[in-house]
Amino acid sequence: MRSRYSPPTTLAACLLALTLFLGLASASLAQEAPPPAEVGVIAMTEQPVSRRSTVPGRAVASQQAEIRPRVGGVVTEILYAPGQPVTVGTPMFRLDAASYEAAVSSAEAGVARADAALTQAQTSLRRSEQLEGSGVTSADVDSARATAAEAEADLQSARAALRVAQIELSWTEITSPINGFPDVAKVSVGDLVTAGQADTLTTVTRLDPIYVDMIEPSARLLSIRDEIDSGALRMNETLKVSLTLENGRSFNGTGSLVSPGVQVSTTTGTVAVRFQFDNPNRIILPGMFVRGDVELGTVQAFLVPQRAATRERDGSLTVWVAGEGNLAEQRRIETSGSFENAWVVTEGLAEGDQVIVDGLSSLRAGAEVVPVPVTLDAQGVVQDVPAEAAAD
């Protein structure tokens, strides 16, 4: 009968084979471990950076006059062309002047009567003064003197009435009080208008220069003041402002400050800061919305490409850095706005830190990386740094 007992040598051989298999597998896994990933980095250098604030704005006419009649009458002529420039004193409307011409004639007659009465009173006064004591008493002289003074006052009143009548006659021709561009007329020839009516005849608007009200949150103004007080922000002697129009095109011209704003809106919590822009081609019209870029001054900060930063769920920004021992490290950064295509970083980075801008997709904290110096062109495309430049 065959025995079921296996010799010890068979078990030993199996253990030896298993040991050899595990050793070969470990060697194979060791050989297949991936090398450290190459990442593109930019070395951080603190530098003076322009501190800018981008705010919405709305254009406002520098001057705008609503034309209304000072006297009543029927419109007989419209003397201007809508959209064509007018200057101070340019005739725009003419009213029927017949009644005002008659009033001037009546006032002129009143002046003539008063002048004649004054002449008669002065003659009587002189005669009374000559005959005083010879049939003319001092009381008669005083009466003649009072009559002459009254006649002189009546003449002055008549002349004032004539002046009023002449002024009202001149008001029958309605002129522009400012330089600008008139709107279409809101009345027609034959319409009856009254003095000081609520409805306007037309509107004249001055377009050059043009005002732009920039809307700045009051909280941001307070933070800017804190930066100035702490010395972090060095203000420019004059604020430089550029505009971007509604179609995205940049406006050719810079503005000057007119009013810094002295009141905070109780509904929006914002301050309207007014700037003035030259507008010779009348590109900006009142009521147009624009975007203003205000250059406040300079701050010492790091410029981090926006493509290198990640916005976390809590709203904070983080970047990856090739830290000590070339190990990937995630940093939280604080910014004071943006400059061109970069974040202006004031906290979270140090001089010489290597911020990773390329190869971010597979990074994890503590992973070993091989930093390769790179640059970004104007379009944000990564460009390798020449070896000699990297060595410098």
VOPAGU-2260 file (C-alpha; in pm, 1 decimal, decimal comma):
REM VOPAGU-2260
SITE   aa  ch    i         X         Y         Z
SITE  MET   A    0       0,0       0,0       0,0
SITE  ARG   A    1     127,9     355,0    -103,5
SITE  SER   A    2     198,2     594,7     180,4
SITE  ARG   A    3      26,7     948,7     184,6
SITE  TYR   A    4     319,6    1105,6     371,0
SITE  SER   A    5     514,0    1378,5     174,1
SITE  PRO   A    6     879,4    1417,5     243,8
SITE  PRO   A    7     993,5    1740,9     420,1
SITE  THR   A    8    1197,8    1842,4     124,9
SITE  THR   A    9     882,4    1919,2     -74,4
SITE  LEU   A   10     753,6    2178,5     185,2
SITE  ALA   A   11    1091,0    2345,9     204,4
SITE  ALA   A   12    1103,9    2376,9    -169,1
SITE  CYS   A   13     762,8    2549,7    -172,5
SITE  LEU   A   14     866,0    2799,6      91,7
SITE  LEU   A   15    1184,1    2874,9     -97,8
SITE  ALA   A   16     991,0    2931,5    -419,6
SITE  LEU   A   17     742,8    3165,8    -244,4
SITE  THR   A   18    1026,4    3368,9     -95,5
SITE  LEU   A   19    1192,8    3406,5    -432,2
SITE  PHE   A   20     859,2    3514,7    -591,0
SITE  LEU   A   21     794,1    3784,6    -330,6
SITE  GLY   A   22    1146,9    3916,8    -366,1
SITE  LEU   A   23    1115,8    3940,3    -742,2
SITE  ALA   A   24     775,4    4115,2    -707,8
SITE  SER   A   25     916,6    4372,2    -465,9
SITE  ALA   A   26    1207,0    4442,1    -699,1
SITE  SER   A   27     965,5    4481,8    -988,4
SITE  LEU   A   28     747,2    4725,5    -791,7
SITE  ALA   A   29    1053,1    4921,0    -686,8
SITE  GLN   A   30    1160,6    4948,6   -1047,5
SITE  GLU   A   31     811,4    5070,9   -1154,0
SITE  ALA   A   32     782,4    5354,1    -890,8
SITE  PRO   A   33     735,9    5684,2   -1085,6
SITE  PRO   A   34    1004,4    5952,0   -1059,8
SITE  PRO   A   35     926,0    6297,8    -908,1
SITE  ALA   A   36     709,6    6510,6   -1139,9
SITE  GLU   A   37     856,4    6816,4   -1310,1
SITE  VAL   A   38     666,9    7137,9   -1237,2
SITE  GLY   A   39     708,9    7488,0   -1375,8
SITE  VAL   A   40     789,0    7743,2   -1105,5
SITE  ILE   A   41     833,6    8120,3   -1079,5
SITE  ALA   A   42    1057,9    8262,2    -807,0
SITE  MET   A   43     886,1    8532,5    -602,6
SITE  THR   A   44    1044,5    8876,9    -577,1
SITE  GLU   A   45     884,8    9157,0    -377,7
SITE  GLN   A   46     844,9    9467,9    -590,7
SITE  PRO   A   47     655,8    9797,7    -601,6
SITE  VAL   A   48     318,7    9726,3    -760,6
SITE  SER   A   49      63,1    9976,3    -877,2
SITE  ARG   A   50    -238,0    9974,4    -642,7
SITE  ARG   A   51    -549,4    9994,4    -857,0
SITE  SER   A   52    -918,0    9995,2    -788,4
SITE  THR   A   53   -1168,3    9898,4   -1056,9
SITE  VAL   A   54   -1509,2   10051,6    -997,3
SITE  PRO   A   55   -1827,6   10108,9   -1197,7
SITE  GLY   A   56   -1915,9   10459,2   -1308,4
SITE  ARG   A   57   -2180,9   10660,2   -1485,4
SITE  ALA   A   58   -2135,6   10963,8   -1709,3
SITE  VAL   A   59   -2293,3   11294,8   -1607,9
SITE  ALA   A   60   -2313,0   11613,4   -1815,0
SITE  SER   A   61   -2077,2   11884,7   -1693,3
SITE  GLN   A   62   -2350,8   12139,9   -1771,2
SITE  GLN   A   63   -2713,3   12093,0   -1871,1
SITE  ALA   A   64   -2975,0   12366,3   -1909,6
SITE  GLU   A   65   -3348,1   12313,0   -1941,7
SITE  ILE   A   66   -3484,9   12589,9   -2163,1
SITE  ARG   A   67   -3810,8   12749,0   -2042,8
SITE  PRO   A   68   -3979,7   13078,7   -2139,9
SITE  ARG   A   69   -3954,0   13381,0   -1909,5
SITE  VAL   A   70   -4258,0   13545,1   -2067,1
SITE  GLY   A   71   -4574,9   13407,1   -2217,7
SITE  GLY   A   72   -4668,7   13412,0   -2582,7
SITE  VAL   A   73   -4713,5   13218,0   -2901,1
SITE  VAL   A   74   -4408,3   13045,9   -3056,4
SITE  THR   A   75   -4348,3   13208,5   -3394,5
SITE  GLU   A   76   -4007,6   13057,5   -3489,0
SITE  ILE   A   77   -3772,0   12774,6   -3392,1
SITE  LEU   A   78   -3427,2   12910,2   -3470,0
SITE  TYR   A   79   -3189,2   12618,3   -3409,5
SITE  ALA   A   80   -3109,3   12274,6   -3552,6
SITE  PRO   A   81   -3115,5   11984,3   -3305,1
SITE  GLY   A   82   -2775,5   11826,3   -3248,8
SITE  GLN   A   83   -2584,1   12123,7   -3387,5
SITE  PRO   A   84   -2360,4   12308,6   -3139,9
SITE  VAL   A   85   -2482,5   12633,7   -2990,5
SITE  THR   A   86   -2298,3   12893,2   -2785,0
SITE  VAL   A   87   -2403,9   13132,9   -2512,0
SITE  GLY   A   88   -2657,4   13375,4   -2661,3
SITE  THR   A   89   -2749,7   13169,6   -2967,6
SITE  PRO   A   90   -3120,4   13238,9   -3048,8
SITE  MET   A   91   -3332,2   12923,7   -3017,0
SITE  PHE   A   92   -3699,8   13028,5   -3006,0
SITE  ARG   A   93   -3891,1   13346,0   -3088,2
SITE  LEU   A   94   -4228,9   13440,1   -2938,8
SITE  ASP   A   95   -4490,6   13683,8   -3066,1
SITE  ALA   A   96   -4358,3   14021,0   -2945,9
SITE  ALA   A   97   -4644,4   14256,8   -3043,9
SITE  SER   A   98   -4781,5   14306,7   -2693,7
SITE  TYR   A   99   -4433,0   14356,5   -2547,9
SITE  GLU   A  100   -4342,9   14612,1   -2814,1
SITE  ALA   A  101   -4660,3   14801,6   -2722,6
SITE  ALA   A  102   -4561,9   14785,3   -2357,1
SITE  VAL   A  103   -4224,3   14938,6   -2441,6
SITE  SER   A  104   -4392,7   15220,5   -2632,8
SITE  SER   A  105   -4626,5   15286,7   -2339,3
SITE  ALA   A  106   -4333,2   15291,0   -2098,1
SITE  GLU   A  107   -4144,7   15533,5   -2321,6
SITE  ALA   A  108   -4446,4   15767,4   -2317,2
SITE  GLY   A  109   -4455,6   15741,6   -1938,7
SITE  VAL   A  110   -4092,5   15846,2   -1922,7
SITE  ALA   A  111   -4165,0   16147,0   -2146,6
SITE  ARG   A  112   -4456,7   16257,8   -1925,9
SITE  ALA   A  113   -4252,1   16220,0   -1611,0
SITE  ASP   A  114   -3965,2   16411,5   -1766,0
SITE  ALA   A  115   -4197,6   16700,2   -1861,9
SITE  ALA   A  116   -4352,1   16706,9   -1515,9
SITE  LEU   A  117   -4006,6   16720,5   -1360,5
SITE  THR   A  118   -3906,9   17012,7   -1584,6
SITE  GLN   A  119   -4222,8   17203,2   -1486,6
SITE  ALA   A  120   -4171,0   17132,2   -1117,7
SITE  GLN   A  121   -3807,8   17244,0   -1126,7
SITE  THR   A  122   -3909,8   17569,4   -1306,2
SITE  SER   A  123   -4176,0   17639,5   -1044,8
SITE  LEU   A  124   -3924,8   17572,8    -769,2
SITE  ARG   A  125   -3674,1   17820,5    -912,7
SITE  ARG   A  126   -3946,1   18086,2    -952,0
SITE  SER   A  127   -4065,3   18037,1    -596,6
SITE  GLU   A  128   -3712,0   18065,3    -463,1
SITE  GLN   A  129   -3662,6   18394,3    -653,6
SITE  LEU   A  130   -3991,7   18543,5    -530,1
SITE  GLU   A  131   -3959,0   18425,5    -171,5
SITE  GLY   A  132   -4045,2   18723,5      54,9
SITE  SER   A  133   -4216,3   18908,3    -231,4
SITE  GLY   A  134   -4559,4   18752,8    -221,8
SITE  VAL   A  135   -4426,6   18395,7    -192,4
SITE  THR   A  136   -4392,2   18248,3     149,3
SITE  SER   A  137   -4135,2   17997,7     267,2
SITE  ALA   A  138   -4414,6   17742,2     290,2
SITE  ASP   A  139   -4482,6   17789,9     -80,9
SITE  VAL   A  140   -4113,6   17735,1    -152,8
SITE  ASP   A  141   -4110,4   17413,8      52,6
SITE  SER   A  142   -4418,1   17289,9    -132,9
SITE  ALA   A  143   -4255,5   17361,8    -469,6
SITE  ARG   A  144   -3939,9   17183,3    -358,6
SITE  ALA   A  145   -4140,8   16873,0    -256,2
SITE  THR   A  146   -4328,9   16878,0    -587,3
SITE  ALA   A  147   -3996,3   16882,5    -776,7
SITE  ALA   A  148   -3860,0   16592,1    -571,5
SITE  GLU   A  149   -4178,9   16393,3    -633,0
SITE  ALA   A  150   -4154,9   16462,3   -1006,1
SITE  GLU   A  151   -3795,4   16338,8   -1007,2
SITE  ALA   A  152   -3901,3   16018,4    -832,9
SITE  ASP   A  153   -4182,0   15970,6   -1083,3
SITE  LEU   A  154   -3927,4   16002,4   -1365,2
SITE  GLN   A  155   -3703,5   15737,0   -1209,3
SITE  SER   A  156   -4006,0   15505,2   -1170,5
SITE  ALA   A  157   -4104,6   15559,1   -1533,4
SITE  ARG   A  158   -3752,8   15481,8   -1649,2
SITE  ALA   A  159   -3752,6   15159,5   -1441,4
SITE  ALA   A  160   -4085,5   15059,6   -1597,3
SITE  LEU   A  161   -3936,3   15121,5   -1940,6
SITE  ARG   A  162   -3637,1   14904,0   -1852,7
SITE  VAL   A  163   -3866,7   14619,4   -1740,6
SITE  ALA   A  164   -4068,0   14647,6   -2061,4
SITE  GLN   A  165   -3749,9   14636,2   -2271,0
SITE  ILE   A  166   -3622,4   14330,7   -2081,0
SITE  GLU   A  167   -3951,2   14145,3   -2129,5
SITE  LEU   A  168   -3939,6   14232,7   -2497,6
SITE  SER   A  169   -3588,5   14087,7   -2521,3
SITE  TRP   A  170   -3714,0   13768,8   -2353,1
SITE  THR   A  171   -3941,3   13701,0   -2649,3
SITE  GLU   A  172   -3621,7   13577,8   -2818,5
SITE  ILE   A  173   -3511,8   13275,7   -2612,0
SITE  THR   A  174   -3136,1   13212,4   -2627,0
SITE  SER   A  175   -2900,1   12939,7   -2502,9
SITE  PRO   A  176   -2746,0   13011,0   -2160,3
SITE  ILE   A  177   -2452,6   12768,9   -2213,7
SITE  ASN   A  178   -2233,3   12617,9   -2483,0
SITE  GLY   A  179   -2352,5   12273,9   -2582,2
SITE  PHE   A  180   -2575,4   12060,4   -2799,0
SITE  PRO   A  181   -2953,6   12111,8   -2801,6
SITE  ASP   A  182   -3211,6   11836,1   -2803,6
SITE  VAL   A  183   -3513,0   11833,6   -3033,6
SITE  ALA   A  184   -3776,2   12099,1   -2963,5
SITE  LYS   A  185   -4070,8   11989,4   -2750,5
SITE  VAL   A  186   -4296,6   12262,3   -2889,6
SITE  SER   A  187   -4406,5   12360,9   -3239,8
SITE  VAL   A  188   -4467,0   12694,3   -3408,3
SITE  GLY   A  189   -4806,9   12820,8   -3294,4
SITE  ASP   A  190   -4792,5   12667,8   -2946,1
SITE  LEU   A  191   -4879,2   12895,1   -2655,6
SITE  VAL   A  192   -4624,0   12900,0   -2374,9
SITE  THR   A  193   -4631,9   13069,3   -2036,1
SITE  ALA   A  194   -4369,4   13227,0   -1815,3
SITE  GLY   A  195   -4186,8   12974,6   -1594,5
SITE  GLN   A  196   -4391,4   12676,2   -1710,5
SITE  ALA   A  197   -4301,6   12328,1   -1586,5
SITE  ASP   A  198   -4256,3   12180,1   -1935,5
SITE  THR   A  199   -3926,9   12256,0   -2106,6
SITE  LEU   A  200   -3895,4   12383,5   -2461,8
SITE  THR   A  201   -3573,8   12183,2   -2509,3
SITE  THR   A  202   -3251,0   12092,8   -2326,7
SITE  VAL   A  203   -2894,6   12205,4   -2400,6
SITE  THR   A  204   -2616,6   11972,8   -2280,8
SITE  ARG   A  205   -2244,3   12037,8   -2261,3
SITE  LEU   A  206   -2049,1   11723,3   -2351,8
SITE  ASP   A  207   -1688,2   11843,9   -2333,7
SITE  PRO   A  208   -1566,8   11803,6   -2068,4
SITE  ILE   A  209   -1778,9   11519,6   -1928,3
SITE  TYR   A  210   -1813,5   11412,5   -1566,0
SITE  VAL   A  211   -1801,3   11048,8   -1452,0
SITE  ASP   A  212   -1925,3   10948,8   -1107,3
SITE  MET   A  213   -1728,2   10647,7    -980,3
SITE  ILE   A  214   -1916,9   10437,9    -724,2
SITE  GLU   A  215   -1684,6   10318,9    -445,9
SITE  PRO   A  216   -1802,2   10112,8    -143,5
SITE  SER   A  217   -1743,4   10301,1     180,6
SITE  ALA   A  218   -1586,2    9988,6     337,8
SITE  ARG   A  219   -1321,0    9983,2      65,7
SITE  LEU   A  220   -1246,0   10351,0     123,4
SITE  LEU   A  221   -1188,1   10274,1     490,3
SITE  SER   A  222    -948,5    9988,5     405,1
SITE  ILE   A  223    -757,4   10218,6     168,2
SITE  ARG   A  224    -725,3   10475,1     447,3
SITE  ASP   A  225    -592,0   10200,8     677,8
SITE  GLU   A  226    -330,3   10106,0     416,4
SITE  ILE   A  227    -224,7   10469,4     386,0
SITE  ASP   A  228    -202,4   10515,9     763,5
SITE  SER   A  229       3,8   10198,0     805,2
SITE  GLY   A  230     243,2   10300,1     529,5
SITE  ALA   A  231     162,3    9996,0     316,0
SITE  LEU   A  232      19,3   10217,9      42,3
SITE  ARG   A  233     216,0   10512,6     -93,7
SITE  MET   A  234     -33,5   10744,8    -262,4
SITE  ASN   A  235      34,1   10918,4    -593,2
SITE  GLU   A  236      39,2   11296,6    -595,9
SITE  THR   A  237    -253,9   11289,0    -840,7
SITE  LEU   A  238    -500,2   11007,7    -903,9
SITE  LYS   A  239    -479,7   10855,1   -1250,5
SITE  VAL   A  240    -803,4   10721,3   -1392,4
SITE  SER   A  241    -870,7   10538,2   -1718,1
SITE  LEU   A  242   -1206,8   10427,3   -1856,1
SITE  THR   A  243   -1338,6   10121,0   -2032,7
SITE  LEU   A  244   -1652,4   10176,5   -2237,0
SITE  GLU   A  245   -1961,0    9955,9   -2251,7
SITE  ASN   A  246   -1830,8    9773,4   -2560,5
SITE  GLY   A  247   -1504,0    9684,5   -2385,7
SITE  ARG   A  248   -1296,3    9945,9   -2570,4
SITE  SER   A  249   -1058,0   10164,4   -2374,0
SITE  PHE   A  250   -1131,4   10536,7   -2372,5
SITE  ASN   A  251    -841,4   10747,6   -2494,1
SITE  GLY   A  252    -786,5   10993,0   -2211,5
SITE  THR   A  253    -724,3   11018,8   -1838,5
SITE  GLY   A  254    -940,9   11191,7   -1582,3
SITE  SER   A  255    -881,7   11440,0   -1303,0
SITE  LEU   A  256   -1048,9   11444,6    -963,6
SITE  VAL   A  257   -1334,4   11694,3    -922,7
SITE  SER   A  258   -1488,6   11587,2    -591,2
SITE  PRO   A  259   -1380,2   11306,2    -354,0
SITE  GLY   A  260   -1735,9   11248,6    -235,2
SITE  VAL   A  261   -1859,4   11366,0     103,3
SITE  GLN   A  262   -2166,2   11152,5     165,4
SITE  VAL   A  263   -2240,8   10779,8     187,6
SITE  SER   A  264   -2561,1   10653,1      30,0
SITE  THR   A  265   -2795,2   10517,1     297,6
SITE  THR   A  266   -2934,3   10257,6      55,0
SITE  THR   A  267   -2620,8   10124,7    -116,6
SITE  GLY   A  268   -2341,0   10211,8     127,6
SITE  THR   A  269   -2135,0   10368,8    -150,6
SITE  VAL   A  270   -1965,7   10702,0    -216,1
SITE  ALA   A  271   -1982,9   10880,4    -552,6
SITE  VAL   A  272   -1637,3   11013,2    -647,6
SITE  ARG   A  273   -1653,7   11253,0    -943,7
SITE  PHE   A  274   -1386,3   11275,1   -1214,5
SITE  GLN   A  275   -1364,8   11497,3   -1521,4
SITE  PHE   A  276   -1259,6   11375,4   -1868,2
SITE  ASP   A  277   -1194,8   11562,4   -2190,9
SITE  ASN   A  278   -1451,3   11443,9   -2443,3
SITE  PRO   A  279   -1377,1   11633,2   -2768,7
SITE  ASN   A  280   -1526,7   11365,1   -2993,5
SITE  ARG   A  281   -1837,3   11326,5   -2774,8
SITE  ILE   A  282   -1780,0   10952,1   -2736,5
SITE  ILE   A  283   -1908,8   10948,6   -2378,4
SITE  LEU   A  284   -2269,9   11063,0   -2342,2
SITE  PRO   A  285   -2456,4   11145,4   -2019,6
SITE  GLY   A  286   -2610,3   10837,9   -1863,0
SITE  MET   A  287   -2359,4   10597,0   -2020,5
SITE  PHE   A  288   -2220,4   10326,8   -1791,0
SITE  VAL   A  289   -1841,4   10283,2   -1787,6
SITE  ARG   A  290   -1577,9   10100,0   -1583,6
SITE  GLY   A  291   -1306,7   10303,8   -1418,9
SITE  ASP   A  292    -954,7   10191,3   -1332,8
SITE  VAL   A  293    -819,8   10419,2   -1059,1
SITE  GLU   A  294    -444,4   10410,5    -989,4
SITE  LEU   A  295    -411,7   10504,1    -621,1
SITE  GLY   A  296     -39,8   10454,0    -561,1
SITE  THR   A  297     210,5   10171,7    -505,0
SITE  VAL   A  298     248,3    9885,6    -256,8
SITE  GLN   A  299     532,6    9639,8    -191,8
SITE  ALA   A  300     396,8    9298,9    -288,5
SITE  PHE   A  301     444,7    8978,7    -488,9
SITE  LEU   A  302     282,5    8925,4    -827,5
SITE  VAL   A  303     136,8    8574,9    -859,7
SITE  PRO   A  304     -12,8    8468,8   -1195,0
SITE  GLN   A  305    -385,1    8416,0   -1155,3
SITE  ARG   A  306    -361,2    8074,5   -1323,5
SITE  ALA   A  307    -146,0    7955,0   -1031,2
SITE  ALA   A  308    -404,4    8036,4    -763,4
SITE  THR   A  309    -711,6    7835,7    -664,6
SITE  ARG   A  310   -1025,1    7979,3    -510,3
SITE  GLU   A  311   -1135,3    7762,9    -217,7
SITE  ARG   A  312   -1492,9    7708,7    -102,0
SITE  ASP   A  313   -1455,9    7967,3     174,5
SITE  GLY   A  314   -1346,3    8227,3     -80,7
SITE  SER   A  315    -978,1    8224,6      10,7
SITE  LEU   A  316    -695,7    8186,9    -239,8
SITE  THR   A  317    -426,0    7919,9    -224,6
SITE  VAL   A  318    -112,9    7843,3    -426,8
SITE  TRP   A  319     127,7    7549,5    -448,5
SITE  VAL   A  320     491,5    7610,4    -359,4
SITE  ALA   A  321     798,2    7391,9    -414,4
SITE  GLY   A  322     907,8    7409,6     -51,2
SITE  GLU   A  323    1201,5    7275,9     147,9
SITE  GLY   A  324    1340,9    6954,0       1,1
SITE  ASN   A  325    1140,3    7022,0    -318,1
SITE  LEU   A  326     824,2    6898,0    -149,1
SITE  ALA   A  327     489,7    7037,4    -268,5
SITE  GLU   A  328     327,6    7266,3     -12,5
SITE  GLN   A  329      -7,0    7445,9     -33,3
SITE  ARG   A  330     -12,3    7805,7      94,7
SITE  ARG   A  331    -301,1    8039,9     173,2
SITE  ILE   A  332    -238,9    8393,3      42,4
SITE  GLU   A  333    -386,6    8738,5     105,0
SITE  THR   A  334    -428,5    8981,8    -184,0
SITE  SER   A  335    -503,9    9351,1    -228,2
SITE  GLY   A  336    -652,3    9323,2    -575,2
SITE  SER   A  337    -508,0    9235,1    -911,8
SITE  PHE   A  338    -261,3    9384,3   -1157,0
SITE  GLU   A  339    -300,3    9286,9   -1522,6
SITE  ASN   A  340    -317,6    8901,2   -1511,6
SITE  ALA   A  341    -164,2    8856,7   -1165,0
SITE  TRP   A  342    -280,8    8870,2    -802,9
SITE  VAL   A  343    -114,6    9131,9    -582,8
SITE  VAL   A  344     -11,5    8917,6    -283,6
SITE  THR   A  345      63,0    9093,8      43,6
SITE  GLU   A  346      71,5    8792,8     282,8
SITE  GLY   A  347     146,3    8420,9     260,1
SITE  LEU   A  348     465,9    8424,9      53,8
SITE  ALA   A  349     829,4    8510,9     120,1
SITE  GLU   A  350    1117,4    8633,4     -93,7
SITE  GLY   A  351    1251,4    8352,3    -316,6
SITE  ASP   A  352     953,3    8117,1    -276,4
SITE  GLN   A  353     903,3    7903,0    -587,0
SITE  VAL   A  354     536,7    7921,1    -681,5
SITE  ILE   A  355     420,2    7637,1    -904,4
SITE  VAL   A  356     240,6    7763,8   -1217,2
SITE  ASP   A  357     251,6    7453,1   -1439,1
SITE  GLY   A  358     186,2    7086,1   -1360,4
SITE  LEU   A  359     -73,1    7153,9   -1091,3
SITE  SER   A  360    -323,9    6883,8   -1185,0
SITE  SER   A  361    -168,3    6589,8    -996,8
SITE  LEU   A  362      -7,9    6769,0    -700,1
SITE  ARG   A  363     -60,5    6655,7    -343,0
SITE  ALA   A  364      82,5    6788,7     -20,3
SITE  GLY   A  365     427,9    6646,2      57,3
SITE  ALA   A  366     486,6    6504,7    -291,6
SITE  GLU   A  367     839,6    6539,3    -421,8
SITE  VAL   A  368     868,1    6759,9    -731,5
SITE  VAL   A  369    1139,6    6875,8    -967,0
SITE  PRO   A  370    1107,0    7257,6   -1003,7
SITE  VAL   A  371    1181,4    7394,7   -1350,5
SITE  PRO   A  372    1202,4    7777,3   -1384,9
SITE  VAL   A  373     952,5    7913,0   -1638,3
SITE  THR   A  374     795,5    8242,4   -1742,8
SITE  LEU   A  375     449,5    8338,6   -1866,5
SITE  ASP   A  376     398,1    8542,0   -2180,9
SITE  ALA   A  377     131,0    8809,0   -2229,4
SITE  GLN   A  378    -126,1    8540,5   -2315,4
SITE  GLY   A  379     -48,3    8341,9   -2000,0
SITE  VAL   A  380     133,2    8063,6   -2191,3
SITE  VAL   A  381     421,4    7894,3   -2008,1
SITE  GLN   A  382     765,2    7952,4   -2160,8
SITE  ASP   A  383    1081,0    7774,1   -2046,6
SITE  VAL   A  384    1358,7    7991,6   -1906,8
SITE  PRO   A  385    1693,5    7949,3   -2089,3
SITE  ALA   A  386    1947,2    7754,8   -1888,0
SITE  GLU   A  387    2190,9    8047,5   -1858,1
SITE  ALA   A  388    1910,4    8276,8   -1734,6
SITE  ALA   A  389    1796,7    8019,3   -1479,7
SITE  ALA   A  390    2155,2    7981,9   -1354,8
SITE  ASP   A  391    2180,5    8358,8   -1300,7
